[in-house]
Amino acid sequence: MIRDHFRVLVVNLSSGKGQVVQLDGRYTEAGGSGLAALLFQKYGHPERPWSDPDQPVLFAIGPLTGYFPLMSKTVCSFKSPYHDQYTESHAGGRSALSLCFANLDALVIVGRSERLCCLTLSSRSLDIKDVGFMKGMDVDESGKLFREMSPGSGHRTILRIGPAGENGAAMSCINVDTYRHFGRLGGGAALGVKNLKGIIIHGDAIFSQPDNKEYSRLYSEVYKQVTATDMMKKYHNLGTPANLQGLNDIKSLPWRNLQATSDPAIEAINGERFATDTLLRNSACSGCPVGCIHVGYVREMFNANHRYTFKQVAYDYEPIFSLGTMLNVTDARSVLNILDVMEKTGLDAMSGGVALAWATEATEKGLISDKETGVRLSFGDAEAYQHATEMLGNCSNDFYRLLGQGSLKAAAEYGGAEFACVLGQEMAGYATGEVFFAAQSLGFRHSHLDSGGYSYDQKHAEQDIDGVVDFLISDEAGRAFMTSMVSCLFARGVYKDDLLGSCLTSVGYPELAANIGRTGVHIQKLRWQTRIATGFTPEAITIPRRFYKIETWKGPIDPIYLNSLKNAYGKAIIALAGS
């Protein structure tokens, strides 16, 4: 499996044919994020809209996939329906190992099927099936049918979209193996516009592990670090929900559409409460021994004979923030019930929850009414949010169809842009301060994981614009290399550059190992060049007034500092891309 070139399957849904091509770039673009940007430059059309049938949807893995623990992500890239620009989304599950064992570094999908279809592939086969009978089917139902249609286990991954993706919602996601997602910026719509309901990848090939003592020693070392030390223990125990209490304590957790940053009610939905009241089991992505996926359960009586139904719903920090504190829903099982509807309709839970929080405040302020929302929205009303989520996912009327394109799109029609909690896209749950707000608003994916801005805020009270910008740019370069390895970013404390270099050398990539820093900067630059070619301009992104009105552990937000930081960071990004 060690090869200097990339092995890429290009599938054209219009013709129903696929072709395996070889592409150079292993020692410059590496894989993952770098490979995806390289492929978009080859197959993408920057000047055409995201919905053009020839725009590609790309899935890419890295050179360490299948060789080391936590190299378990897949990068999905596409032109986003949210802002019509190039973007990435990352997911785990079995997707990366399935591609690896299908003997592929990447999958490129172009064209548009005449009818709703499912793409099934392996190392030896390719099939496109008509699944018109699945139109409008939710993620749970389609998942059951796909498993029946294409039985398998181990290295089989099932990717599918729900009604939100079919209806073109810009906050629709791609579900991966039930509990993971390509979540943000509309990957579900990017498949929906191609009439592609699902992708099934069977990893049926066999390849040998490196036959050298250094590889065996390194694997054992990495495995020990991620299982036998405290370094990754928190992700297995309470998981990311452990952050809820801490962020609430330092006035950095959004409540009620960011009208507050702390509330004593957190004790009802913090990590400990979810673990005590709802946790059923832990699960893990393929190739990961940590088990950070926390699956909760809800038991509900569904008829007068006291018969019960059980739902299993995976949770982590982000949906508890977006469907809990942001909506003032302070019961753990109620949060899971709303999340269950989000999952079934194929909505990104973070974007969907933040959008419903805006809609709730807009209702309170009289900008919209039950006529638009179909149900009276008020903070804390979990049952109403379940109904609203279903309508949002199904684009049930003009209001929800517009809201599904983003809170600011709806605000442009109804008013309320000043309290739309959007930082490039609906915010992540870290109201830590000016650095994070600037970082997410201009970050490559508008993600809290583009850089460590949220962490920087918690460690620094001083205002140092040059220092912050230098940190954001350099930190992003390191993360770009990690996502080109398709490492889970939880493991960035394990895979320092020296260890990464040793791992790459042990599997046959010494040239990559010797140039980690330079390659990371190159990939960072390539991604920004690709994004800018599709229309990104820092000046076009504004930070709504709500973010200037809050208070964190450092005190009130400083508007002058935030604006200056955003402007300086934007200039640094443009300079990086042009250097």
N, C-alpha and C positions, 0 to 999 in steps of 0.2 A: 504493500500500500504506500510505501514511500515513493513519491514521484515529484519531479521538478515542476511539472505543469499541473494545471487544474483540469479535472475531468467534469464537464458540465453537460447536463441534459437540457436541451431546449425543446419545449413542447409548444406547438402552435395549435390552439384550440379551434381555429377557423378551418384548418386543413385536417385536423385530427392526427397529425403526424409528429414524431419526435426525432431528434438527432443528437447524438453525443458528439461534442466538440472538445478539442484540447486547447487550452488557453495558457499562455505564459503569464508569469507574474508571481510565482510562489515566493520569490526572494525580495519582492518589492511590496506587494499587496498582502501577502501572507495567507489570508483566508478571512472568513467571517465578514466583518465590517469593511475591510479593505477590498476583499473580493467582490462584495455586493456593489460597492461604488464603481469598481472597474467594470462590472457587468452592466451597470446602468449606463455608463459612458458608451458601451458597445451596442447595447440593445434599446436603450431608452431614447425618448424624444422630448428633450427639455422644452421645446417650444409648443408642444401639443398639450391639450388638457389631460388631466388625470384619467378621464373616462374614455380616452381614445383606445380602441381595441388593441392597438399595437403597443401600448405602454406595457412594459414587463412587470410582473410580480416575481421577486427573486428570493430564493432561500439558499443560504450559504453556511457552511461549517468551516472548521479550522484544522490546522495540521496536527493538533494534539487530541482531536476527537477520537475516542475509542482507546486511547493510550493511557490517559491519566484521569484521576477523579476530578469531578466538577467541571470538566471540559464538556459541558452538557447542554449548552445553548445552541439555538439556531438563530441566525440573523435573517429577518424578513425585510426586504426593501421594496419600495414602490413610490409612485408619485401620489401624494396624499390627497384625498378628497377634502380634508379639513382646510388646507391652505394652498393646494395645487403645487406643492413643492416636494422635492425628493426627501425621503425620510427613511428611518429604520424603526423596527420593533423587534424585541428579543423574546424568545420563549424557550422553555425546556421540554419537559415530558420525555417522550421517546423519540422526538423528531430528529435530534442530531445523530444519535446512533443508528436510526433507521436509514438516514441518508448515507452515513458512512458505510453501513453494510449493504447498501444498494450500489456501492462502488462509485459514489458521486461526491464531488466537492460542492456542487451547487445544482439547483434546479431553477430554470428560467421558464416562465409561462407567459406566452404572448397570444394575441388573437382573442376571439370571442366565439363561444359555442352558440349555435342557433337555438339550442334548447338547454335547459338546466341539466348539468352533467356532473359526474364524479370522475376524477382522474386517479387511476390506480397504476402503480409502477413498482418494479423491482429491479434487480441487477440484470434480469433477463427478459423483462416483458414491459409492455405499455398498453394500457387500455383506457378508453374514454367511454363511460356508460351514460345513457340517458336516464336521468332521475327526475323527470318532470313531475312525477307523483309526490316528490318531496317539497314542492314549492310551498313556502310559508311554514314549513315544519320547524319546530324548535330544535335547539341543540341536543337536548336529551333524546328526543324521538329519532332524530337523524343519526345520532351516534349508535343507538341500538340497531338500526337497520344497516348501517355501514358495517358494523361488526358481524352481522348475519350474512351480509353480501360477500364479505371478504374476510373469512375467518383466519385467525393467526394469533400469535402471541410473541413475546420476547421483543424482537426488533421490528415491530409493526407500529406505525403511528397513524392516527386518524385526525386530520385537520378538517374542521367544518365551520360553516357560518350559520347564523340564525336569520330570522326575519329582518333584523336590523341591517344586516349586510345586503340581503336581497333588495331592500328598499333604499339603499344608498346612503344610510346614515353615516355621517362623518365620524361618529364615535362608536361605530360597530367594530367588533374584534373578530379574530380568528381563534376559535377554540382548539386547543391541542390536547388530545388525550384526556378530556373532561376537566382536569384540574389546573391546566396551564393555558396561557393565552399570548398571542401576539395582540397586545391590548390596545395601544393608543394610536391615534391619528388615522384610523379608518381602514385598517387592513381588510376588514370584513367587506366593506364596500368595494375595495380594489378587486376582490374575488367576485363579488356579486355582479359587478358590471361586466364581468367575463362569463356570466352564467355558470359559474363554478361553485357548486354547493359543497364539495368536499374533495380532499386529496388523501389517498391512502398509499403509504409507502411501506413496502415489505423489504426489510433488510435481510436478504436471503443469501448473501455472499459470505465467503469465509476468508479471513486473512490472518496471518501469523503475527504474533507479537515479536518485537525485536529480541533476538537471541544473544543478549550480552548482559554481563553481570551488573553494569552500571545502570541499565534500565531497570532491572529488578530491584536494585538498591534504592533508586530514586522513587520508584512506585511505592515501595514500602515506607519510605520517609514521608512522602506526601500523604499517604493513607493514614499514617500514624498521627500526623499533624492535624488532620481534619476529623479524626475520630477519638484519639486518646488524650487530647489536650483541651484546655478551655477555649481555644481560639474560635471554634465553630459551635461550641456547646449551646450558646444562647439561641442559635437558629433552630436547633432540634427541640429544645425545651419549650419555652413560651413562644419562640419564634419572633418575627418582627412585631407582633402586637405588644411585646414588652416595651416598645418605645412610647406607647400611648401615655402611660402614667408619667414617664420622665418628661416628655414634651409638654404635657399639661402642667406639670410642676414649674416649668420655666416660662410659662406663658407663651408657648409656641405651637399650640394645637388649635386648629381652626374649629370654631363652634358656630352653628347657626349662620351659615354663609359668611363666616369670618367677621361676625359682629362681636365676637369675643375670642380670646386665645387661651382661656382656662375656665374650668367649671368643676365644682366638687362632684358633679354627677359622673365623672369619669370612673369612679369606683365601680359603677354598675356595668361598664363595658371595657375595662382595661384587660391587659393580657391575662392576668390571673383569673379574672372572672370568666373569660371565654374558655380557658383551659379547664376550670372547675365545672362550669355549667354545660359546656357544649362539646368539648373535644372527644371525638370518637377514636381517632387513630392518626398516626403520622404516615406520610407517604414520601416518595422521593422521585426525582427525575432519574432516568437511566444513566448509569455511570456515576451516580452520586451516593456516597454512603452516609450523608448527613441526615436526610429525612426532614427537611424544613417545611414540607407541605403539611399544614394542619387541617384535617378534615373534621368539621363539626357536624352535629346532627340536630334535627328538629323533629319532634314527634307531634303529630296533629291528629285530632279526632276528625274523621270526615263523614260520619253519619250518626244517626240517633242510636244505633246499636253499639256504640262505643268501640267501633273498629278504628284502628289508628294507621296512619301512614308515616313512614320515616323518610326524611330527606337528608342526604349527605351533601354538604356544601363546604368547599375549601375556603378558608379565610386567611387573611394576613392583615398587616397594618393598613394598607391603602383602602380596602373596602370598608374596614371598620371606621376609618376617618370619614370617608365620603358618604357612607350610608348610615353612619352612626352619629358622630359628633357634628358633622356638617349639617345634618338634618335634625339634630337634637333628639335622635332616637336612642334611648338609654336602656334598652333591654337587649341582651345578647342574641336571644333567639329571634327577636323581631328584626334585628340587623341581618341575620342569616336568611330570614324569609324574603326580605327585599333583594338580597344578593342572589338568592335562588332564581328570582324572576329575571334579574339582570343577566344571569348566566344563560337561562333558557332562550331569551330573546336575542342573545348574541351582542350585548352591549358591553363596552368597557365600563366597569363598575366605578372607576375613579371619575371619568368624564361624566357618566350618567348621573352620579350622585351630586356632583358639584353643579351640574346644570339644573337639577331639580331643586337644589338649595337656592339658586338664583330665581327660579320660578316661584318658589315659596315667598321670598321677600318681595318679588314683583306683585304677587297676590296681596300681600299685606299692605303694600303701598298703593293698591288700586290700579296698577298698570294693566293687569290682566285679571280675569275672573274665571268662574266655573265654566263659562262658555268656551274658553280656550282650553282649560286643563281637564274638563270632564269630571273632575272630582275636586272638592275643596281641599287645597293644600294648606297645611299649617305645620309649623315645626313640632316634631314629636309624634305626629299621626302616622304610625307605621303602616296601618292598613291602607290609608290613602296613598302612601308612596308605592305600595305594591301595585295598586291599580294604575297609578301614573307611570310607573316603570313599564308596565305591559303596553300602555298606549304609546310611550316614547319608543320602545323597541319595535313596535309594529307601525310606527309613523301614522297613527290612527286619524289624524286630522292635520290641517295646515299648520297649526301651532306646533304640534309635536314633530312634524316633518321639518320645520324650520329650527326648532330647538335641537334636533338631532344633528344639525350642521354646526352647532356650537352656540354657547350662551351669548356671545357677542353678535352673532347673526340674528338671534331672536331679539336682543336688546336694540338692534338697529331698527327693528320694526315696531317694537312695543315700548321702548325706553328702558332705562335702568342700566345703561352701560357702566355707570359709575360704581355699581356694586356687583358687577359680573366678576367672579374670581377666576380670571383667565390670565395666565402668564405664558403667552404663546399658544397654549391650549389650557383646558381646565386644570387648575392648580393641583399639584401634589400636596400632601398633608403636612407641610413643614413651614409654619409661619415663624421662622427663626430670625428673619430680619432682612436687611438691605442686600446682603451678598446673595442670599438664596433667591430673592425676588428678581434681581438682575440676572442671575445665572440661569434660572428656569426660563425666564422670558426670552432670552437670546440663545439658550443652549441648543445644540444640534437637533436633539429630539424633543426639546422642551420638557426634559425629564429631570427629576432630582438626581438621577444617576449619571447625567452627562459630566458632572464634576462634583467635588465635595463642598459646594457652596453652603449647604445646610449644616455641614459639620464645622466649616470655617466660622460661621456666625456664632456657634455655640462656644467657640474657643477664643474669639477675639472681640473685644469691645471697642478697640481703637478704629479710627477711620483712616485707612491707608489705601487710596484708590490704586496707585501703581502696584503696591504689594498684592492686592486682591486680584487685579487683572493678570499679573504674572502667575499667581497661583492657579487661577481658573484655566488659563491657556496651557500651562505645563501639566496640570492634573488631568485635563482632558486628553492630552497626548498619550499618557500612560493608560488611561481607560480605553482609548481607541485601539491600542495594541492588545489589551486584554480581550476586548470584544472581537478582535480579529482572530484570536485564539479560540473564541467562543467560550471563554471561561465564565462561569457564574461570578458576578461581581462580589458576591459574599466572600469569595475566596481570594480577594485581592490582598488580604493580609497574609495569606499563605504563599501565593505565587509572586514573590518579589522577583526582581529582574534576574538576580543570580540563579535562583532556582528555576525560573522559566528557561533561562539559557541552557542550564544543564539538562532539563527535560527535552528541549528541542534537539540538542546535540545527541542525546541518547537514542532518539528515534530517527536520526539521519538528516537533521537540518542545522548543521553547524554554522552555515552562513547567516541564517536567520538569527541564531543565537548570538552571533557576534555583533549584530546591528539592531538590537531591540529598540534603543532610544531613537535612532535615526528612522527606523521603519515606522515607529509610532507617530512621529511628527509627520512623515510622508503621508500616512493614512489619514491623519487628522486633516491635513491640507487638502488631500484628494476629496474627502467627504464634503468639506466646505466649498470647494470649487464646484462640485456636483450640485450642491444645494443652491449656491448662488446662481448657477446657470439656469435653474428652474424658477428663479424669481425672488430669492431671499434678499431682503434689505433690512438692516437693523432699524432704520428710521421708521419703517412701516409698523413696527410693533410698539404698542403703548402699554403702560401699566395702569390699570384702572384705579380710580381714586380710593377705593376701599383699602388698598394695600398701604396707602399713606396715612390711614386713620387708626391704625392699630398700635398696640403696645406689646413689647416683648420683655424679656428679662433685662434688656439693656435700656428700656424706657421707650418713649414714643419713637416711631419711625421718623428719620430725618429726611424730608423730601429732597432737599438740595443734594445730600450725599447720595441718595438712591438714584436721582436723575444723572448726576455726574458719573456715577459708577456704571450705569447702563450705557451711557454714551461712550465712555472710555472702553468698555468691553466690546461694544459694537465695532468701534474703530480697530481694535486689536484683531477681531475676527476677520475683517476685510483685509487688513494688512497681512495676516497669516496666509489667507487664500491667494493673495497676489504676490507673495514673496518668492 
